[in-house]
Amino acid sequence: MPKFRGGRAPAVQSAKAVEPTAGTHRHRLAALIADMIPGARTLRVSQREPGRSWPSPYARAYDAQGQLIALNRPQGMTAARWVIRAHPDVTWEEAYDLDLATGTLRPAGAYAATGGGR
């Protein structure tokens, strides 16, 4: 029998506790991005940077009042890549907004239609 520190074997975690759900992943991603971009409330992600003709992950961050938060290139590209990779089922032909409070991703056009457009 193997010896364990403290004389006890570690408790076995259930598979349910080890494997997070999609909702947990969504909230975790939003929390990581919010930590990386302090003050950000919404992240707009697209595959095209304005002024460029080739695809490149691109993100813009906005605060709770809808004011643009300046991102440096590595921040924007990293955040965009994380969101794009976390949502492989989305076709990235248009921009999407990630709500950093809820982790909800929706088309940027839908956000503009509800009066929150930029």
N, CA, C and O atoms as CSV, one atom per row, in Angstrom:
chain,resi,resn,atom,element,x,y,z
A,1,MET,N,N,0.846,-1.186,0.000
A,1,MET,CA,C,0.000,0.000,0.000
A,1,MET,C,C,0.885,1.242,0.000
A,1,MET,O,O,1.807,1.337,0.810
A,2,PRO,N,N,0.623,2.195,-0.894
A,2,PRO,CA,C,1.469,3.385,-0.955
A,2,PRO,C,C,1.305,4.259,0.278
A,2,PRO,O,O,0.230,4.349,0.872
A,3,LYS,N,N,2.397,4.891,0.634
A,3,LYS,CA,C,2.383,5.817,1.774
A,3,LYS,C,C,2.039,7.219,1.275
A,3,LYS,O,O,2.593,7.675,0.274
A,4,PHE,N,N,1.140,7.895,1.959
A,4,PHE,CA,C,0.750,9.254,1.606
A,4,PHE,C,C,1.118,10.188,2.742
A,4,PHE,O,O,1.100,9.805,3.912
A,5,ARG,N,N,1.448,11.402,2.388
A,5,ARG,CA,C,1.761,12.407,3.392
A,5,ARG,C,C,0.547,12.586,4.297
A,5,ARG,O,O,-0.568,12.771,3.808
A,6,GLY,N,N,0.748,12.535,5.578
A,6,GLY,CA,C,-0.353,12.679,6.518
A,6,GLY,C,C,-1.047,11.362,6.808
A,6,GLY,O,O,-1.993,11.332,7.595
A,7,GLY,N,N,-0.603,10.267,6.191
A,7,GLY,CA,C,-1.172,8.965,6.482
A,7,GLY,C,C,-2.478,8.662,5.773
A,7,GLY,O,O,-3.028,7.576,5.961
A,8,ARG,N,N,-2.993,9.569,4.971
A,8,ARG,CA,C,-4.269,9.343,4.281
A,8,ARG,C,C,-4.099,9.479,2.782
A,8,ARG,O,O,-3.264,10.242,2.296
A,9,ALA,N,N,-4.893,8.736,2.074
A,9,ALA,CA,C,-4.932,8.873,0.620
A,9,ALA,C,C,-5.745,10.116,0.279
A,9,ALA,O,O,-6.707,10.430,0.981
A,10,PRO,N,N,-5.380,10.827,-0.782
A,10,PRO,CA,C,-6.171,12.004,-1.158
A,10,PRO,C,C,-7.585,11.601,-1.569
A,10,PRO,O,O,-7.804,10.535,-2.145
A,11,ALA,N,N,-8.525,12.471,-1.263
A,11,ALA,CA,C,-9.923,12.202,-1.616
A,11,ALA,C,C,-10.077,12.175,-3.129
A,11,ALA,O,O,-9.462,12.974,-3.837
A,12,VAL,N,N,-10.881,11.272,-3.614
A,12,VAL,CA,C,-11.137,11.157,-5.045
A,12,VAL,C,C,-12.234,12.142,-5.414
A,12,VAL,O,O,-13.302,12.160,-4.801
A,13,GLN,N,N,-11.957,12.971,-6.435
A,13,GLN,CA,C,-12.963,13.923,-6.888
A,13,GLN,C,C,-13.860,13.252,-7.908
A,13,GLN,O,O,-13.414,12.416,-8.694
A,14,SER,N,N,-15.114,13.623,-7.885
A,14,SER,CA,C,-16.037,13.062,-8.865
A,14,SER,C,C,-15.724,13.631,-10.245
A,14,SER,O,O,-15.155,14.716,-10.359
A,15,ALA,N,N,-16.093,12.905,-11.279
A,15,ALA,CA,C,-15.862,13.361,-12.654
A,15,ALA,C,C,-16.607,14.659,-12.922
A,15,ALA,O,O,-16.155,15.488,-13.712
A,16,LYS,N,N,-17.738,14.836,-12.272
A,16,LYS,CA,C,-18.530,16.047,-12.459
A,16,LYS,C,C,-17.763,17.287,-11.975
A,16,LYS,O,O,-17.848,18.351,-12.588
A,17,ALA,N,N,-17.026,17.144,-10.886
A,17,ALA,CA,C,-16.273,18.272,-10.349
A,17,ALA,C,C,-15.029,18.569,-11.181
A,17,ALA,O,O,-14.578,19.713,-11.235
A,18,VAL,N,N,-14.476,17.554,-11.827
A,18,VAL,CA,C,-13.257,17.727,-12.598
A,18,VAL,C,C,-13.532,18.348,-13.959
A,18,VAL,O,O,-12.756,19.184,-14.422
A,19,GLU,N,N,-14.617,17.955,-14.601
A,19,GLU,CA,C,-14.913,18.440,-15.949
A,19,GLU,C,C,-15.905,19.600,-15.889
A,19,GLU,O,O,-17.091,19.382,-15.646
A,20,PRO,N,N,-15.433,20.833,-16.108
A,20,PRO,CA,C,-16.337,21.982,-16.052
A,20,PRO,C,C,-17.314,22.000,-17.225
A,20,PRO,O,O,-17.043,21.444,-18.290
A,21,THR,N,N,-18.425,22.636,-17.010
A,21,THR,CA,C,-19.446,22.739,-18.050
A,21,THR,C,C,-19.122,23.890,-18.992
A,21,THR,O,O,-18.215,24.682,-18.738
A,22,ALA,N,N,-19.872,23.969,-20.073
A,22,ALA,CA,C,-19.669,25.042,-21.054
A,22,ALA,C,C,-19.889,26.410,-20.411
A,22,ALA,O,O,-19.179,27.365,-20.725
A,23,GLY,N,N,-20.869,26.505,-19.511
A,23,GLY,CA,C,-21.128,27.770,-18.832
A,23,GLY,C,C,-19.951,28.211,-17.983
A,23,GLY,O,O,-19.625,29.397,-17.919
A,24,THR,N,N,-19.317,27.245,-17.331
A,24,THR,CA,C,-18.151,27.549,-16.511
A,24,THR,C,C,-17.005,28.043,-17.381
A,24,THR,O,O,-16.319,29.001,-17.024
A,25,HIS,N,N,-16.796,27.394,-18.520
A,25,HIS,CA,C,-15.749,27.835,-19.446
A,25,HIS,C,C,-16.011,29.256,-19.918
A,25,HIS,O,O,-15.092,30.071,-20.002
A,26,ARG,N,N,-17.269,29.546,-20.226
A,26,ARG,CA,C,-17.645,30.867,-20.732
A,26,ARG,C,C,-17.350,31.944,-19.679
A,26,ARG,O,O,-16.790,32.993,-19.997
A,27,HIS,N,N,-17.731,31.675,-18.427
A,27,HIS,CA,C,-17.495,32.650,-17.362
A,27,HIS,C,C,-16.009,32.785,-17.046
A,27,HIS,O,O,-15.525,33.877,-16.745
A,28,ARG,N,N,-15.300,31.679,-17.116
A,28,ARG,CA,C,-13.861,31.718,-16.839
A,28,ARG,C,C,-13.125,32.537,-17.901
A,28,ARG,O,O,-12.250,33.339,-17.576
A,29,LEU,N,N,-13.482,32.332,-19.164
A,29,LEU,CA,C,-12.873,33.108,-20.245
A,29,LEU,C,C,-13.146,34.596,-20.050
A,29,LEU,O,O,-12.238,35.418,-20.172
A,30,ALA,N,N,-14.394,34.939,-19.748
A,30,ALA,CA,C,-14.754,36.345,-19.546
A,30,ALA,C,C,-13.975,36.938,-18.369
A,30,ALA,O,O,-13.525,38.082,-18.439
A,31,ALA,N,N,-13.814,36.171,-17.294
A,31,ALA,CA,C,-13.071,36.655,-16.129
A,31,ALA,C,C,-11.592,36.857,-16.457
A,31,ALA,O,O,-10.990,37.838,-16.019
A,32,LEU,N,N,-11.006,35.940,-17.221
A,32,LEU,CA,C,-9.595,36.077,-17.609
A,32,LEU,C,C,-9.373,37.322,-18.471
A,32,LEU,O,O,-8.395,38.049,-18.292
A,33,ILE,N,N,-10.286,37.551,-19.398
A,33,ILE,CA,C,-10.150,38.729,-20.267
A,33,ILE,C,C,-10.375,40.011,-19.468
A,33,ILE,O,O,-9.680,41.004,-19.678
A,34,ALA,N,N,-11.348,39.990,-18.549
A,34,ALA,CA,C,-11.592,41.166,-17.708
A,34,ALA,C,C,-10.370,41.480,-16.838
A,34,ALA,O,O,-10.073,42.649,-16.594
A,35,ASP,N,N,-9.663,40.449,-16.370
A,35,ASP,CA,C,-8.433,40.673,-15.605
A,35,ASP,C,C,-7.324,41.243,-16.482
A,35,ASP,O,O,-6.529,42.068,-16.032
A,36,MET,N,N,-7.277,40.802,-17.727
A,36,MET,CA,C,-6.241,41.253,-18.649
A,36,MET,C,C,-6.492,42.698,-19.099
A,36,MET,O,O,-5.550,43.440,-19.375
A,37,ILE,N,N,-7.779,43.091,-19.171
A,37,ILE,CA,C,-8.145,44.435,-19.632
A,37,ILE,C,C,-8.993,45.099,-18.538
A,37,ILE,O,O,-10.221,45.064,-18.615
A,38,PRO,N,N,-8.363,45.698,-17.527
A,38,PRO,CA,C,-9.111,46.299,-16.422
A,38,PRO,C,C,-10.090,47.367,-16.906
A,38,PRO,O,O,-9.760,48.186,-17.763
A,39,GLY,N,N,-11.294,47.345,-16.346
A,39,GLY,CA,C,-12.319,48.323,-16.689
A,39,GLY,C,C,-13.171,47.944,-17.878
A,39,GLY,O,O,-14.167,48.611,-18.158
A,40,ALA,N,N,-12.805,46.889,-18.583
A,40,ALA,CA,C,-13.568,46.491,-19.775
A,40,ALA,C,C,-14.858,45.793,-19.378
A,40,ALA,O,O,-14.887,45.005,-18.433
A,41,ARG,N,N,-15.909,46.086,-20.102
A,41,ARG,CA,C,-17.213,45.455,-19.893
A,41,ARG,C,C,-17.603,44.607,-21.107
A,41,ARG,O,O,-18.252,43.571,-20.965
A,42,THR,N,N,-17.203,45.054,-22.299
A,42,THR,CA,C,-17.531,44.364,-23.551
A,42,THR,C,C,-16.276,44.263,-24.405
A,42,THR,O,O,-15.465,45.188,-24.465
A,43,LEU,N,N,-16.135,43.118,-25.063
A,43,LEU,CA,C,-15.027,42.920,-25.989
A,43,LEU,C,C,-15.619,42.607,-27.348
A,43,LEU,O,O,-16.353,41.630,-27.498
A,44,ARG,N,N,-15.307,43.430,-28.340
A,44,ARG,CA,C,-15.768,43.189,-29.712
A,44,ARG,C,C,-14.653,42.470,-30.466
A,44,ARG,O,O,-13.531,42.967,-30.563
A,45,VAL,N,N,-14.980,41.298,-30.994
A,45,VAL,CA,C,-13.988,40.434,-31.643
A,45,VAL,C,C,-14.367,40.220,-33.094
A,45,VAL,O,O,-15.535,40.013,-33.421
A,46,SER,N,N,-13.364,40.271,-33.964
A,46,SER,CA,C,-13.591,39.991,-35.382
A,46,SER,C,C,-12.335,39.368,-35.978
A,46,SER,O,O,-11.279,39.334,-35.347
A,47,GLN,N,N,-12.470,38.882,-37.195
A,47,GLN,CA,C,-11.341,38.303,-37.914
A,47,GLN,C,C,-10.650,39.331,-38.802
A,47,GLN,O,O,-9.640,39.020,-39.433
A,48,ARG,N,N,-11.175,40.537,-38.860
A,48,ARG,CA,C,-10.573,41.560,-39.727
A,48,ARG,C,C,-10.279,42.826,-38.932
A,48,ARG,O,O,-11.156,43.415,-38.300
A,49,GLU,N,N,-9.043,43.210,-38.986
A,49,GLU,CA,C,-8.651,44.476,-38.391
A,49,GLU,C,C,-9.014,45.583,-39.375
A,49,GLU,O,O,-8.747,45.443,-40.569
A,50,PRO,N,N,-9.616,46.681,-38.914
A,50,PRO,CA,C,-9.959,47.766,-39.833
A,50,PRO,C,C,-8.725,48.245,-40.602
A,50,PRO,O,O,-7.652,48.440,-40.032
A,51,GLY,N,N,-8.907,48.425,-41.893
A,51,GLY,CA,C,-7.817,48.891,-42.730
A,51,GLY,C,C,-6.935,47.790,-43.292
A,51,GLY,O,O,-5.971,48.066,-44.007
A,52,ARG,N,N,-7.257,46.550,-42.976
A,52,ARG,CA,C,-6.474,45.428,-43.509
A,52,ARG,C,C,-7.375,44.546,-44.355
A,52,ARG,O,O,-8.559,44.387,-44.055
A,53,SER,N,N,-6.819,43.977,-45.404
A,53,SER,CA,C,-7.633,43.147,-46.294
A,53,SER,C,C,-7.504,41.660,-45.989
A,53,SER,O,O,-8.270,40.862,-46.530
A,54,TRP,N,N,-6.566,41.266,-45.147
A,54,TRP,CA,C,-6.394,39.851,-44.836
A,54,TRP,C,C,-6.916,39.573,-43.427
A,54,TRP,O,O,-6.944,40.470,-42.585
A,55,PRO,N,N,-7.328,38.334,-43.173
A,55,PRO,CA,C,-7.852,37.996,-41.847
A,55,PRO,C,C,-6.758,38.039,-40.776
A,55,PRO,O,O,-5.637,37.575,-40.989
A,56,SER,N,N,-7.105,38.595,-39.649
A,56,SER,CA,C,-6.212,38.655,-38.501
A,56,SER,C,C,-7.082,38.854,-37.264
A,56,SER,O,O,-7.928,39.748,-37.263
A,57,PRO,N,N,-6.908,38.053,-36.207
A,57,PRO,CA,C,-7.729,38.234,-35.003
A,57,PRO,C,C,-7.606,39.661,-34.480
A,57,PRO,O,O,-6.504,40.198,-34.370
A,58,TYR,N,N,-8.741,40.265,-34.161
A,58,TYR,CA,C,-8.763,41.666,-33.752
A,58,TYR,C,C,-9.819,41.857,-32.673
A,58,TYR,O,O,-10.905,41.284,-32.752
A,59,ALA,N,N,-9.504,42.658,-31.671
A,59,ALA,CA,C,-10.456,42.933,-30.594
A,59,ALA,C,C,-10.379,44.397,-30.190
A,59,ALA,O,O,-9.317,45.019,-30.230
A,60,ARG,N,N,-11.533,44.931,-29.800
A,60,ARG,CA,C,-11.648,46.264,-29.215
A,60,ARG,C,C,-12.399,46.108,-27.906
A,60,ARG,O,O,-13.351,45.332,-27.827
A,61,ALA,N,N,-11.988,46.829,-26.888
A,61,ALA,CA,C,-12.630,46.743,-25.579
A,61,ALA,C,C,-13.372,48.041,-25.278
A,61,ALA,O,O,-12.940,49.130,-25.657
A,62,TYR,N,N,-14.494,47.895,-24.590
A,62,TYR,CA,C,-15.317,49.041,-24.204
A,62,TYR,C,C,-15.655,48.936,-22.725
A,62,TYR,O,O,-15.820,47.838,-22.195
A,63,ASP,N,N,-15.758,50.094,-22.054
A,63,ASP,CA,C,-16.143,50.100,-20.648
A,63,ASP,C,C,-17.663,50.076,-20.519
A,63,ASP,O,O,-18.367,49.961,-21.523
A,64,ALA,N,N,-18.174,50.182,-19.295
A,64,ALA,CA,C,-19.615,50.097,-19.047
A,64,ALA,C,C,-20.392,51.233,-19.716
A,64,ALA,O,O,-21.578,51.070,-20.004
A,65,GLN,N,N,-19.751,52.380,-19.971
A,65,GLN,CA,C,-20.418,53.507,-20.628
A,65,GLN,C,C,-20.271,53.454,-22.146
A,65,GLN,O,O,-20.769,54.338,-22.845
A,66,GLY,N,N,-19.603,52.441,-22.659
A,66,GLY,CA,C,-19.435,52.307,-24.103
A,66,GLY,C,C,-18.238,53.050,-24.662
A,66,GLY,O,O,-18.102,53.185,-25.878
A,67,GLN,N,N,-17.366,53.537,-23.781
A,67,GLN,CA,C,-16.167,54.253,-24.220
A,67,GLN,C,C,-15.067,53.255,-24.570
A,67,GLN,O,O,-14.863,52.268,-23.864
A,68,LEU,N,N,-14.371,53.519,-25.653
A,68,LEU,CA,C,-13.295,52.655,-26.112
A,68,LEU,C,C,-12.141,52.655,-25.112
A,68,LEU,O,O,-11.721,53.707,-24.631
A,69,ILE,N,N,-11.637,51.465,-24.808
A,69,ILE,CA,C,-10.457,51.306,-23.959
A,69,ILE,C,C,-9.295,50.944,-24.878
A,69,ILE,O,O,-9.390,50.007,-25.669
A,70,ALA,N,N,-8.217,51.679,-24.770
A,70,ALA,CA,C,-7.058,51.429,-25.635
A,70,ALA,C,C,-6.396,50.101,-25.280
A,70,ALA,O,O,-6.109,49.827,-24.115
A,71,LEU,N,N,-6.161,49.288,-26.300
A,71,LEU,CA,C,-5.455,48.018,-26.141
A,71,LEU,C,C,-4.174,48.070,-26.956
A,71,LEU,O,O,-4.142,48.651,-28.041
A,72,ASN,N,N,-3.123,47.466,-26.432
A,72,ASN,CA,C,-1.942,47.333,-27.274
A,72,ASN,C,C,-2.153,46.112,-28.171
A,72,ASN,O,O,-3.050,45.307,-27.923
A,73,ARG,N,N,-1.352,45.979,-29.184
A,73,ARG,CA,C,-1.551,44.904,-30.167
A,73,ARG,C,C,-1.542,43.506,-29.537
A,73,ARG,O,O,-2.419,42.705,-29.860
A,74,PRO,N,N,-0.587,43.178,-28.650
A,74,PRO,CA,C,-0.617,41.839,-28.050
A,74,PRO,C,C,-1.879,41.569,-27.226
A,74,PRO,O,O,-2.414,40.462,-27.266
A,75,GLN,N,N,-2.358,42.568,-26.482
A,75,GLN,CA,C,-3.594,42.388,-25.713
A,75,GLN,C,C,-4.765,42.077,-26.630
A,75,GLN,O,O,-5.497,41.112,-26.407
A,76,GLY,N,N,-4.940,42.889,-27.653
A,76,GLY,CA,C,-6.059,42.711,-28.570
A,76,GLY,C,C,-6.005,41.391,-29.306
A,76,GLY,O,O,-7.018,40.705,-29.441
A,77,MET,N,N,-4.832,41.038,-29.778
A,77,MET,CA,C,-4.696,39.796,-30.532
A,77,MET,C,C,-4.886,38.571,-29.628
A,77,MET,O,O,-5.534,37.603,-30.027
A,78,THR,N,N,-4.331,38.610,-28.425
A,78,THR,CA,C,-4.476,37.489,-27.494
A,78,THR,C,C,-5.930,37.302,-27.090
A,78,THR,O,O,-6.442,36.182,-27.119
A,79,ALA,N,N,-6.598,38.384,-26.715
A,79,ALA,CA,C,-8.005,38.286,-26.320
A,79,ALA,C,C,-8.856,37.767,-27.476
A,79,ALA,O,O,-9.717,36.910,-27.276
A,80,ALA,N,N,-8.621,38.277,-28.674
A,80,ALA,CA,C,-9.383,37.823,-29.842
A,80,ALA,C,C,-9.144,36.340,-30.106
A,80,ALA,O,O,-10.090,35.599,-30.371
A,81,ARG,N,N,-7.901,35.907,-30.036
A,81,ARG,CA,C,-7.603,34.483,-30.259
A,81,ARG,C,C,-8.280,33.605,-29.226
A,81,ARG,O,O,-8.812,32.551,-29.576
A,82,TRP,N,N,-8.276,34.007,-27.961
A,82,TRP,CA,C,-8.926,33.213,-26.918
A,82,TRP,C,C,-10.412,33.058,-27.209
A,82,TRP,O,O,-10.957,31.959,-27.114
A,83,VAL,N,N,-11.063,34.157,-27.564
A,83,VAL,CA,C,-12.510,34.105,-27.827
A,83,VAL,C,C,-12.794,33.257,-29.064
A,83,VAL,O,O,-13.705,32.429,-29.047
A,84,ILE,N,N,-12.033,33.451,-30.126
A,84,ILE,CA,C,-12.256,32.691,-31.362
A,84,ILE,C,C,-12.053,31.199,-31.119
A,84,ILE,O,O,-12.837,30.383,-31.603
A,85,ARG,N,N,-11.023,30.840,-30.385
A,85,ARG,CA,C,-10.764,29.424,-30.103
A,85,ARG,C,C,-11.786,28.825,-29.150
A,85,ARG,O,O,-12.063,27.627,-29.217
A,86,ALA,N,N,-12.343,29.627,-28.274
A,86,ALA,CA,C,-13.343,29.129,-27.326
A,86,ALA,C,C,-14.712,28.943,-27.970
A,86,ALA,O,O,-15.581,28.290,-27.393
A,87,HIS,N,N,-14.914,29.507,-29.155
A,87,HIS,CA,C,-16.193,29.410,-29.862
A,87,HIS,C,C,-15.967,28.907,-31.289
A,87,HIS,O,O,-16.148,29.659,-32.247
A,88,PRO,N,N,-15.571,27.636,-31.436
A,88,PRO,CA,C,-15.277,27.112,-32.775
A,88,PRO,C,C,-16.511,26.965,-33.660
A,88,PRO,O,O,-16.387,26.856,-34.880
A,89,ASP,N,N,-17.694,26.961,-33.061
A,89,ASP,CA,C,-18.930,26.800,-33.823
A,89,ASP,C,C,-19.390,28.092,-34.496
A,89,ASP,O,O,-20.295,28.058,-35.329
A,90,VAL,N,N,-18.790,29.219,-34.155
A,90,VAL,CA,C,-19.195,30.522,-34.696
A,90,VAL,C,C,-18.474,30.775,-36.021
A,90,VAL,O,O,-17.277,30.524,-36.152
A,91,THR,N,N,-19.234,31.279,-37.001
A,91,THR,CA,C,-18.592,31.722,-38.243
A,91,THR,C,C,-18.184,33.177,-38.030
A,91,THR,O,O,-19.029,34.019,-37.728
A,92,TRP,N,N,-16.934,33.469,-38.181
A,92,TRP,CA,C,-16.387,34.774,-37.830
A,92,TRP,C,C,-16.365,35.733,-39.004
A,92,TRP,O,O,-15.419,36.507,-39.151
A,93,GLU,N,N,-17.399,35.694,-39.849
A,93,GLU,CA,C,-17.487,36.618,-40.978
A,93,GLU,C,C,-17.905,38.014,-40.532
A,93,GLU,O,O,-17.706,38.987,-41.260
A,94,GLU,N,N,-18.478,38.114,-39.349
A,94,GLU,CA,C,-18.878,39.403,-38.798
A,94,GLU,C,C,-18.320,39.529,-37.387
A,94,GLU,O,O,-17.819,38.553,-36.827
A,95,ALA,N,N,-18.402,40.717,-36.814
A,95,ALA,CA,C,-17.906,40.953,-35.462
A,95,ALA,C,C,-18.904,40.433,-34.430
A,95,ALA,O,O,-20.112,40.418,-34.664
A,96,TYR,N,N,-18.375,40.010,-33.292
A,96,TYR,CA,C,-19.188,39.537,-32.177
A,96,TYR,C,C,-18.774,40.285,-30.925
A,96,TYR,O,O,-17.615,40.671,-30.772
A,97,ASP,N,N,-19.745,40.488,-30.016
A,97,ASP,CA,C,-19.479,41.132,-28.736
A,97,ASP,C,C,-19.529,40.094,-27.631
A,97,ASP,O,O,-20.477,39.313,-27.543
A,98,LEU,N,N,-18.504,40.087,-26.786
A,98,LEU,CA,C,-18.461,39.227,-25.614
A,98,LEU,C,C,-18.731,40.100,-24.401
A,98,LEU,O,O,-17.968,41.022,-24.111
A,99,ASP,N,N,-19.822,39.809,-23.690
A,99,ASP,CA,C,-20.148,40.524,-22.456
A,99,ASP,C,C,-19.270,39.929,-21.358
A,99,ASP,O,O,-19.419,38.752,-21.027
A,100,LEU,N,N,-18.373,40.705,-20.796
A,100,LEU,CA,C,-17.426,40.189,-19.817
A,100,LEU,C,C,-18.055,39.963,-18.446
A,100,LEU,O,O,-17.430,39.342,-17.586
A,101,ALA,N,N,-19.267,40.445,-18.220
A,101,ALA,CA,C,-19.953,40.193,-16.957
A,101,ALA,C,C,-20.662,38.843,-16.972
A,101,ALA,O,O,-20.712,38.151,-15.955
A,102,THR,N,N,-21.211,38.471,-18.129
A,102,THR,CA,C,-21.988,37.230,-18.218
A,102,THR,C,C,-21.316,36.147,-19.045
A,102,THR,O,O,-21.670,34.974,-18.926
A,103,GLY,N,N,-20.362,36.516,-19.873
A,103,GLY,CA,C,-19.713,35.548,-20.756
A,103,GLY,C,C,-20.511,35.256,-22.009
A,103,GLY,O,O,-20.185,34.323,-22.743
A,104,THR,N,N,-21.554,36.038,-22.271
A,104,THR,CA,C,-22.416,35.826,-23.429
A,104,THR,C,C,-21.785,36.423,-24.684
A,104,THR,O,O,-21.316,37.562,-24.682
A,105,LEU,N,N,-21.784,35.631,-25.750
A,105,LEU,CA,C,-21.267,36.087,-27.042
A,105,LEU,C,C,-22.439,36.242,-27.989
A,105,LEU,O,O,-23.239,35.321,-28.152
A,106,ARG,N,N,-22.544,37.413,-28.619
A,106,ARG,CA,C,-23.613,37.620,-29.603
A,106,ARG,C,C,-23.113,38.529,-30.713
A,106,ARG,O,O,-22.166,39.291,-30.525
A,107,PRO,N,N,-23.761,38.442,-31.878
A,107,PRO,CA,C,-23.323,39.281,-33.006
A,107,PRO,C,C,-23.345,40.763,-32.634
A,107,PRO,O,O,-24.257,41.220,-31.945
A,108,ALA,N,N,-22.357,41.498,-33.084
A,108,ALA,CA,C,-22.272,42.928,-32.777
A,108,ALA,C,C,-23.484,43.672,-33.322
A,108,ALA,O,O,-23.924,44.649,-32.717
A,109,GLY,N,N,-24.029,43.235,-34.444
A,109,GLY,CA,C,-25.225,43.851,-35.006
A,109,GLY,C,C,-26.421,43.721,-34.086
A,109,GLY,O,O,-27.253,44.627,-34.027
A,110,ALA,N,N,-26.527,42.610,-33.363
A,110,ALA,CA,C,-27.631,42.416,-32.416
A,110,ALA,C,C,-27.504,43.391,-31.260
A,110,ALA,O,O,-28.513,43.890,-30.762
A,111,TYR,N,N,-26.280,43.671,-30.823
A,111,TYR,CA,C,-26.063,44.615,-29.740
A,111,TYR,C,C,-26.442,46.024,-30.177
A,111,TYR,O,O,-27.055,46.771,-29.414
A,112,ALA,N,N,-26.083,46.384,-31.391
A,112,ALA,CA,C,-26.416,47.713,-31.913
A,112,ALA,C,C,-27.923,47.873,-32.056
A,112,ALA,O,O,-28.453,48.963,-31.841
A,113,ALA,N,N,-28.621,46.797,-32.417
A,113,ALA,CA,C,-30.069,46.859,-32.603
A,113,ALA,C,C,-30.804,47.084,-31.291
A,113,ALA,O,O,-31.923,47.599,-31.298
A,114,THR,N,N,-30.195,46.706,-30.150
A,114,THR,CA,C,-30.847,46.887,-28.861
A,114,THR,C,C,-30.521,48.232,-28.225
A,114,THR,O,O,-30.895,48.484,-27.080
A,115,GLY,N,N,-29.826,49.098,-28.960
A,115,GLY,CA,C,-29.531,50.430,-28.447
A,115,GLY,C,C,-28.186,50.535,-27.765
A,115,GLY,O,O,-27.868,51.575,-27.189
A,116,GLY,N,N,-27.385,49.478,-27.816
A,116,GLY,CA,C,-26.083,49.531,-27.172
A,116,GLY,C,C,-24.954,49.674,-28.155
A,116,GLY,O,O,-23.794,49.460,-27.802
A,117,GLY,N,N,-25.268,50.034,-29.389
A,117,GLY,CA,C,-24.241,50.098,-30.437
A,117,GLY,C,C,-23.215,51.174,-30.208
A,117,GLY,O,O,-23.419,52.120,-29.448
A,118,ARG,N,N,-22.111,50.998,-30.889
A,118,ARG,CA,C,-21.019,51.962,-30.739
A,118,ARG,C,C,-20.768,52.625,-32.041
A,118,ARG,O,O,-19.884,53.476,-32.140
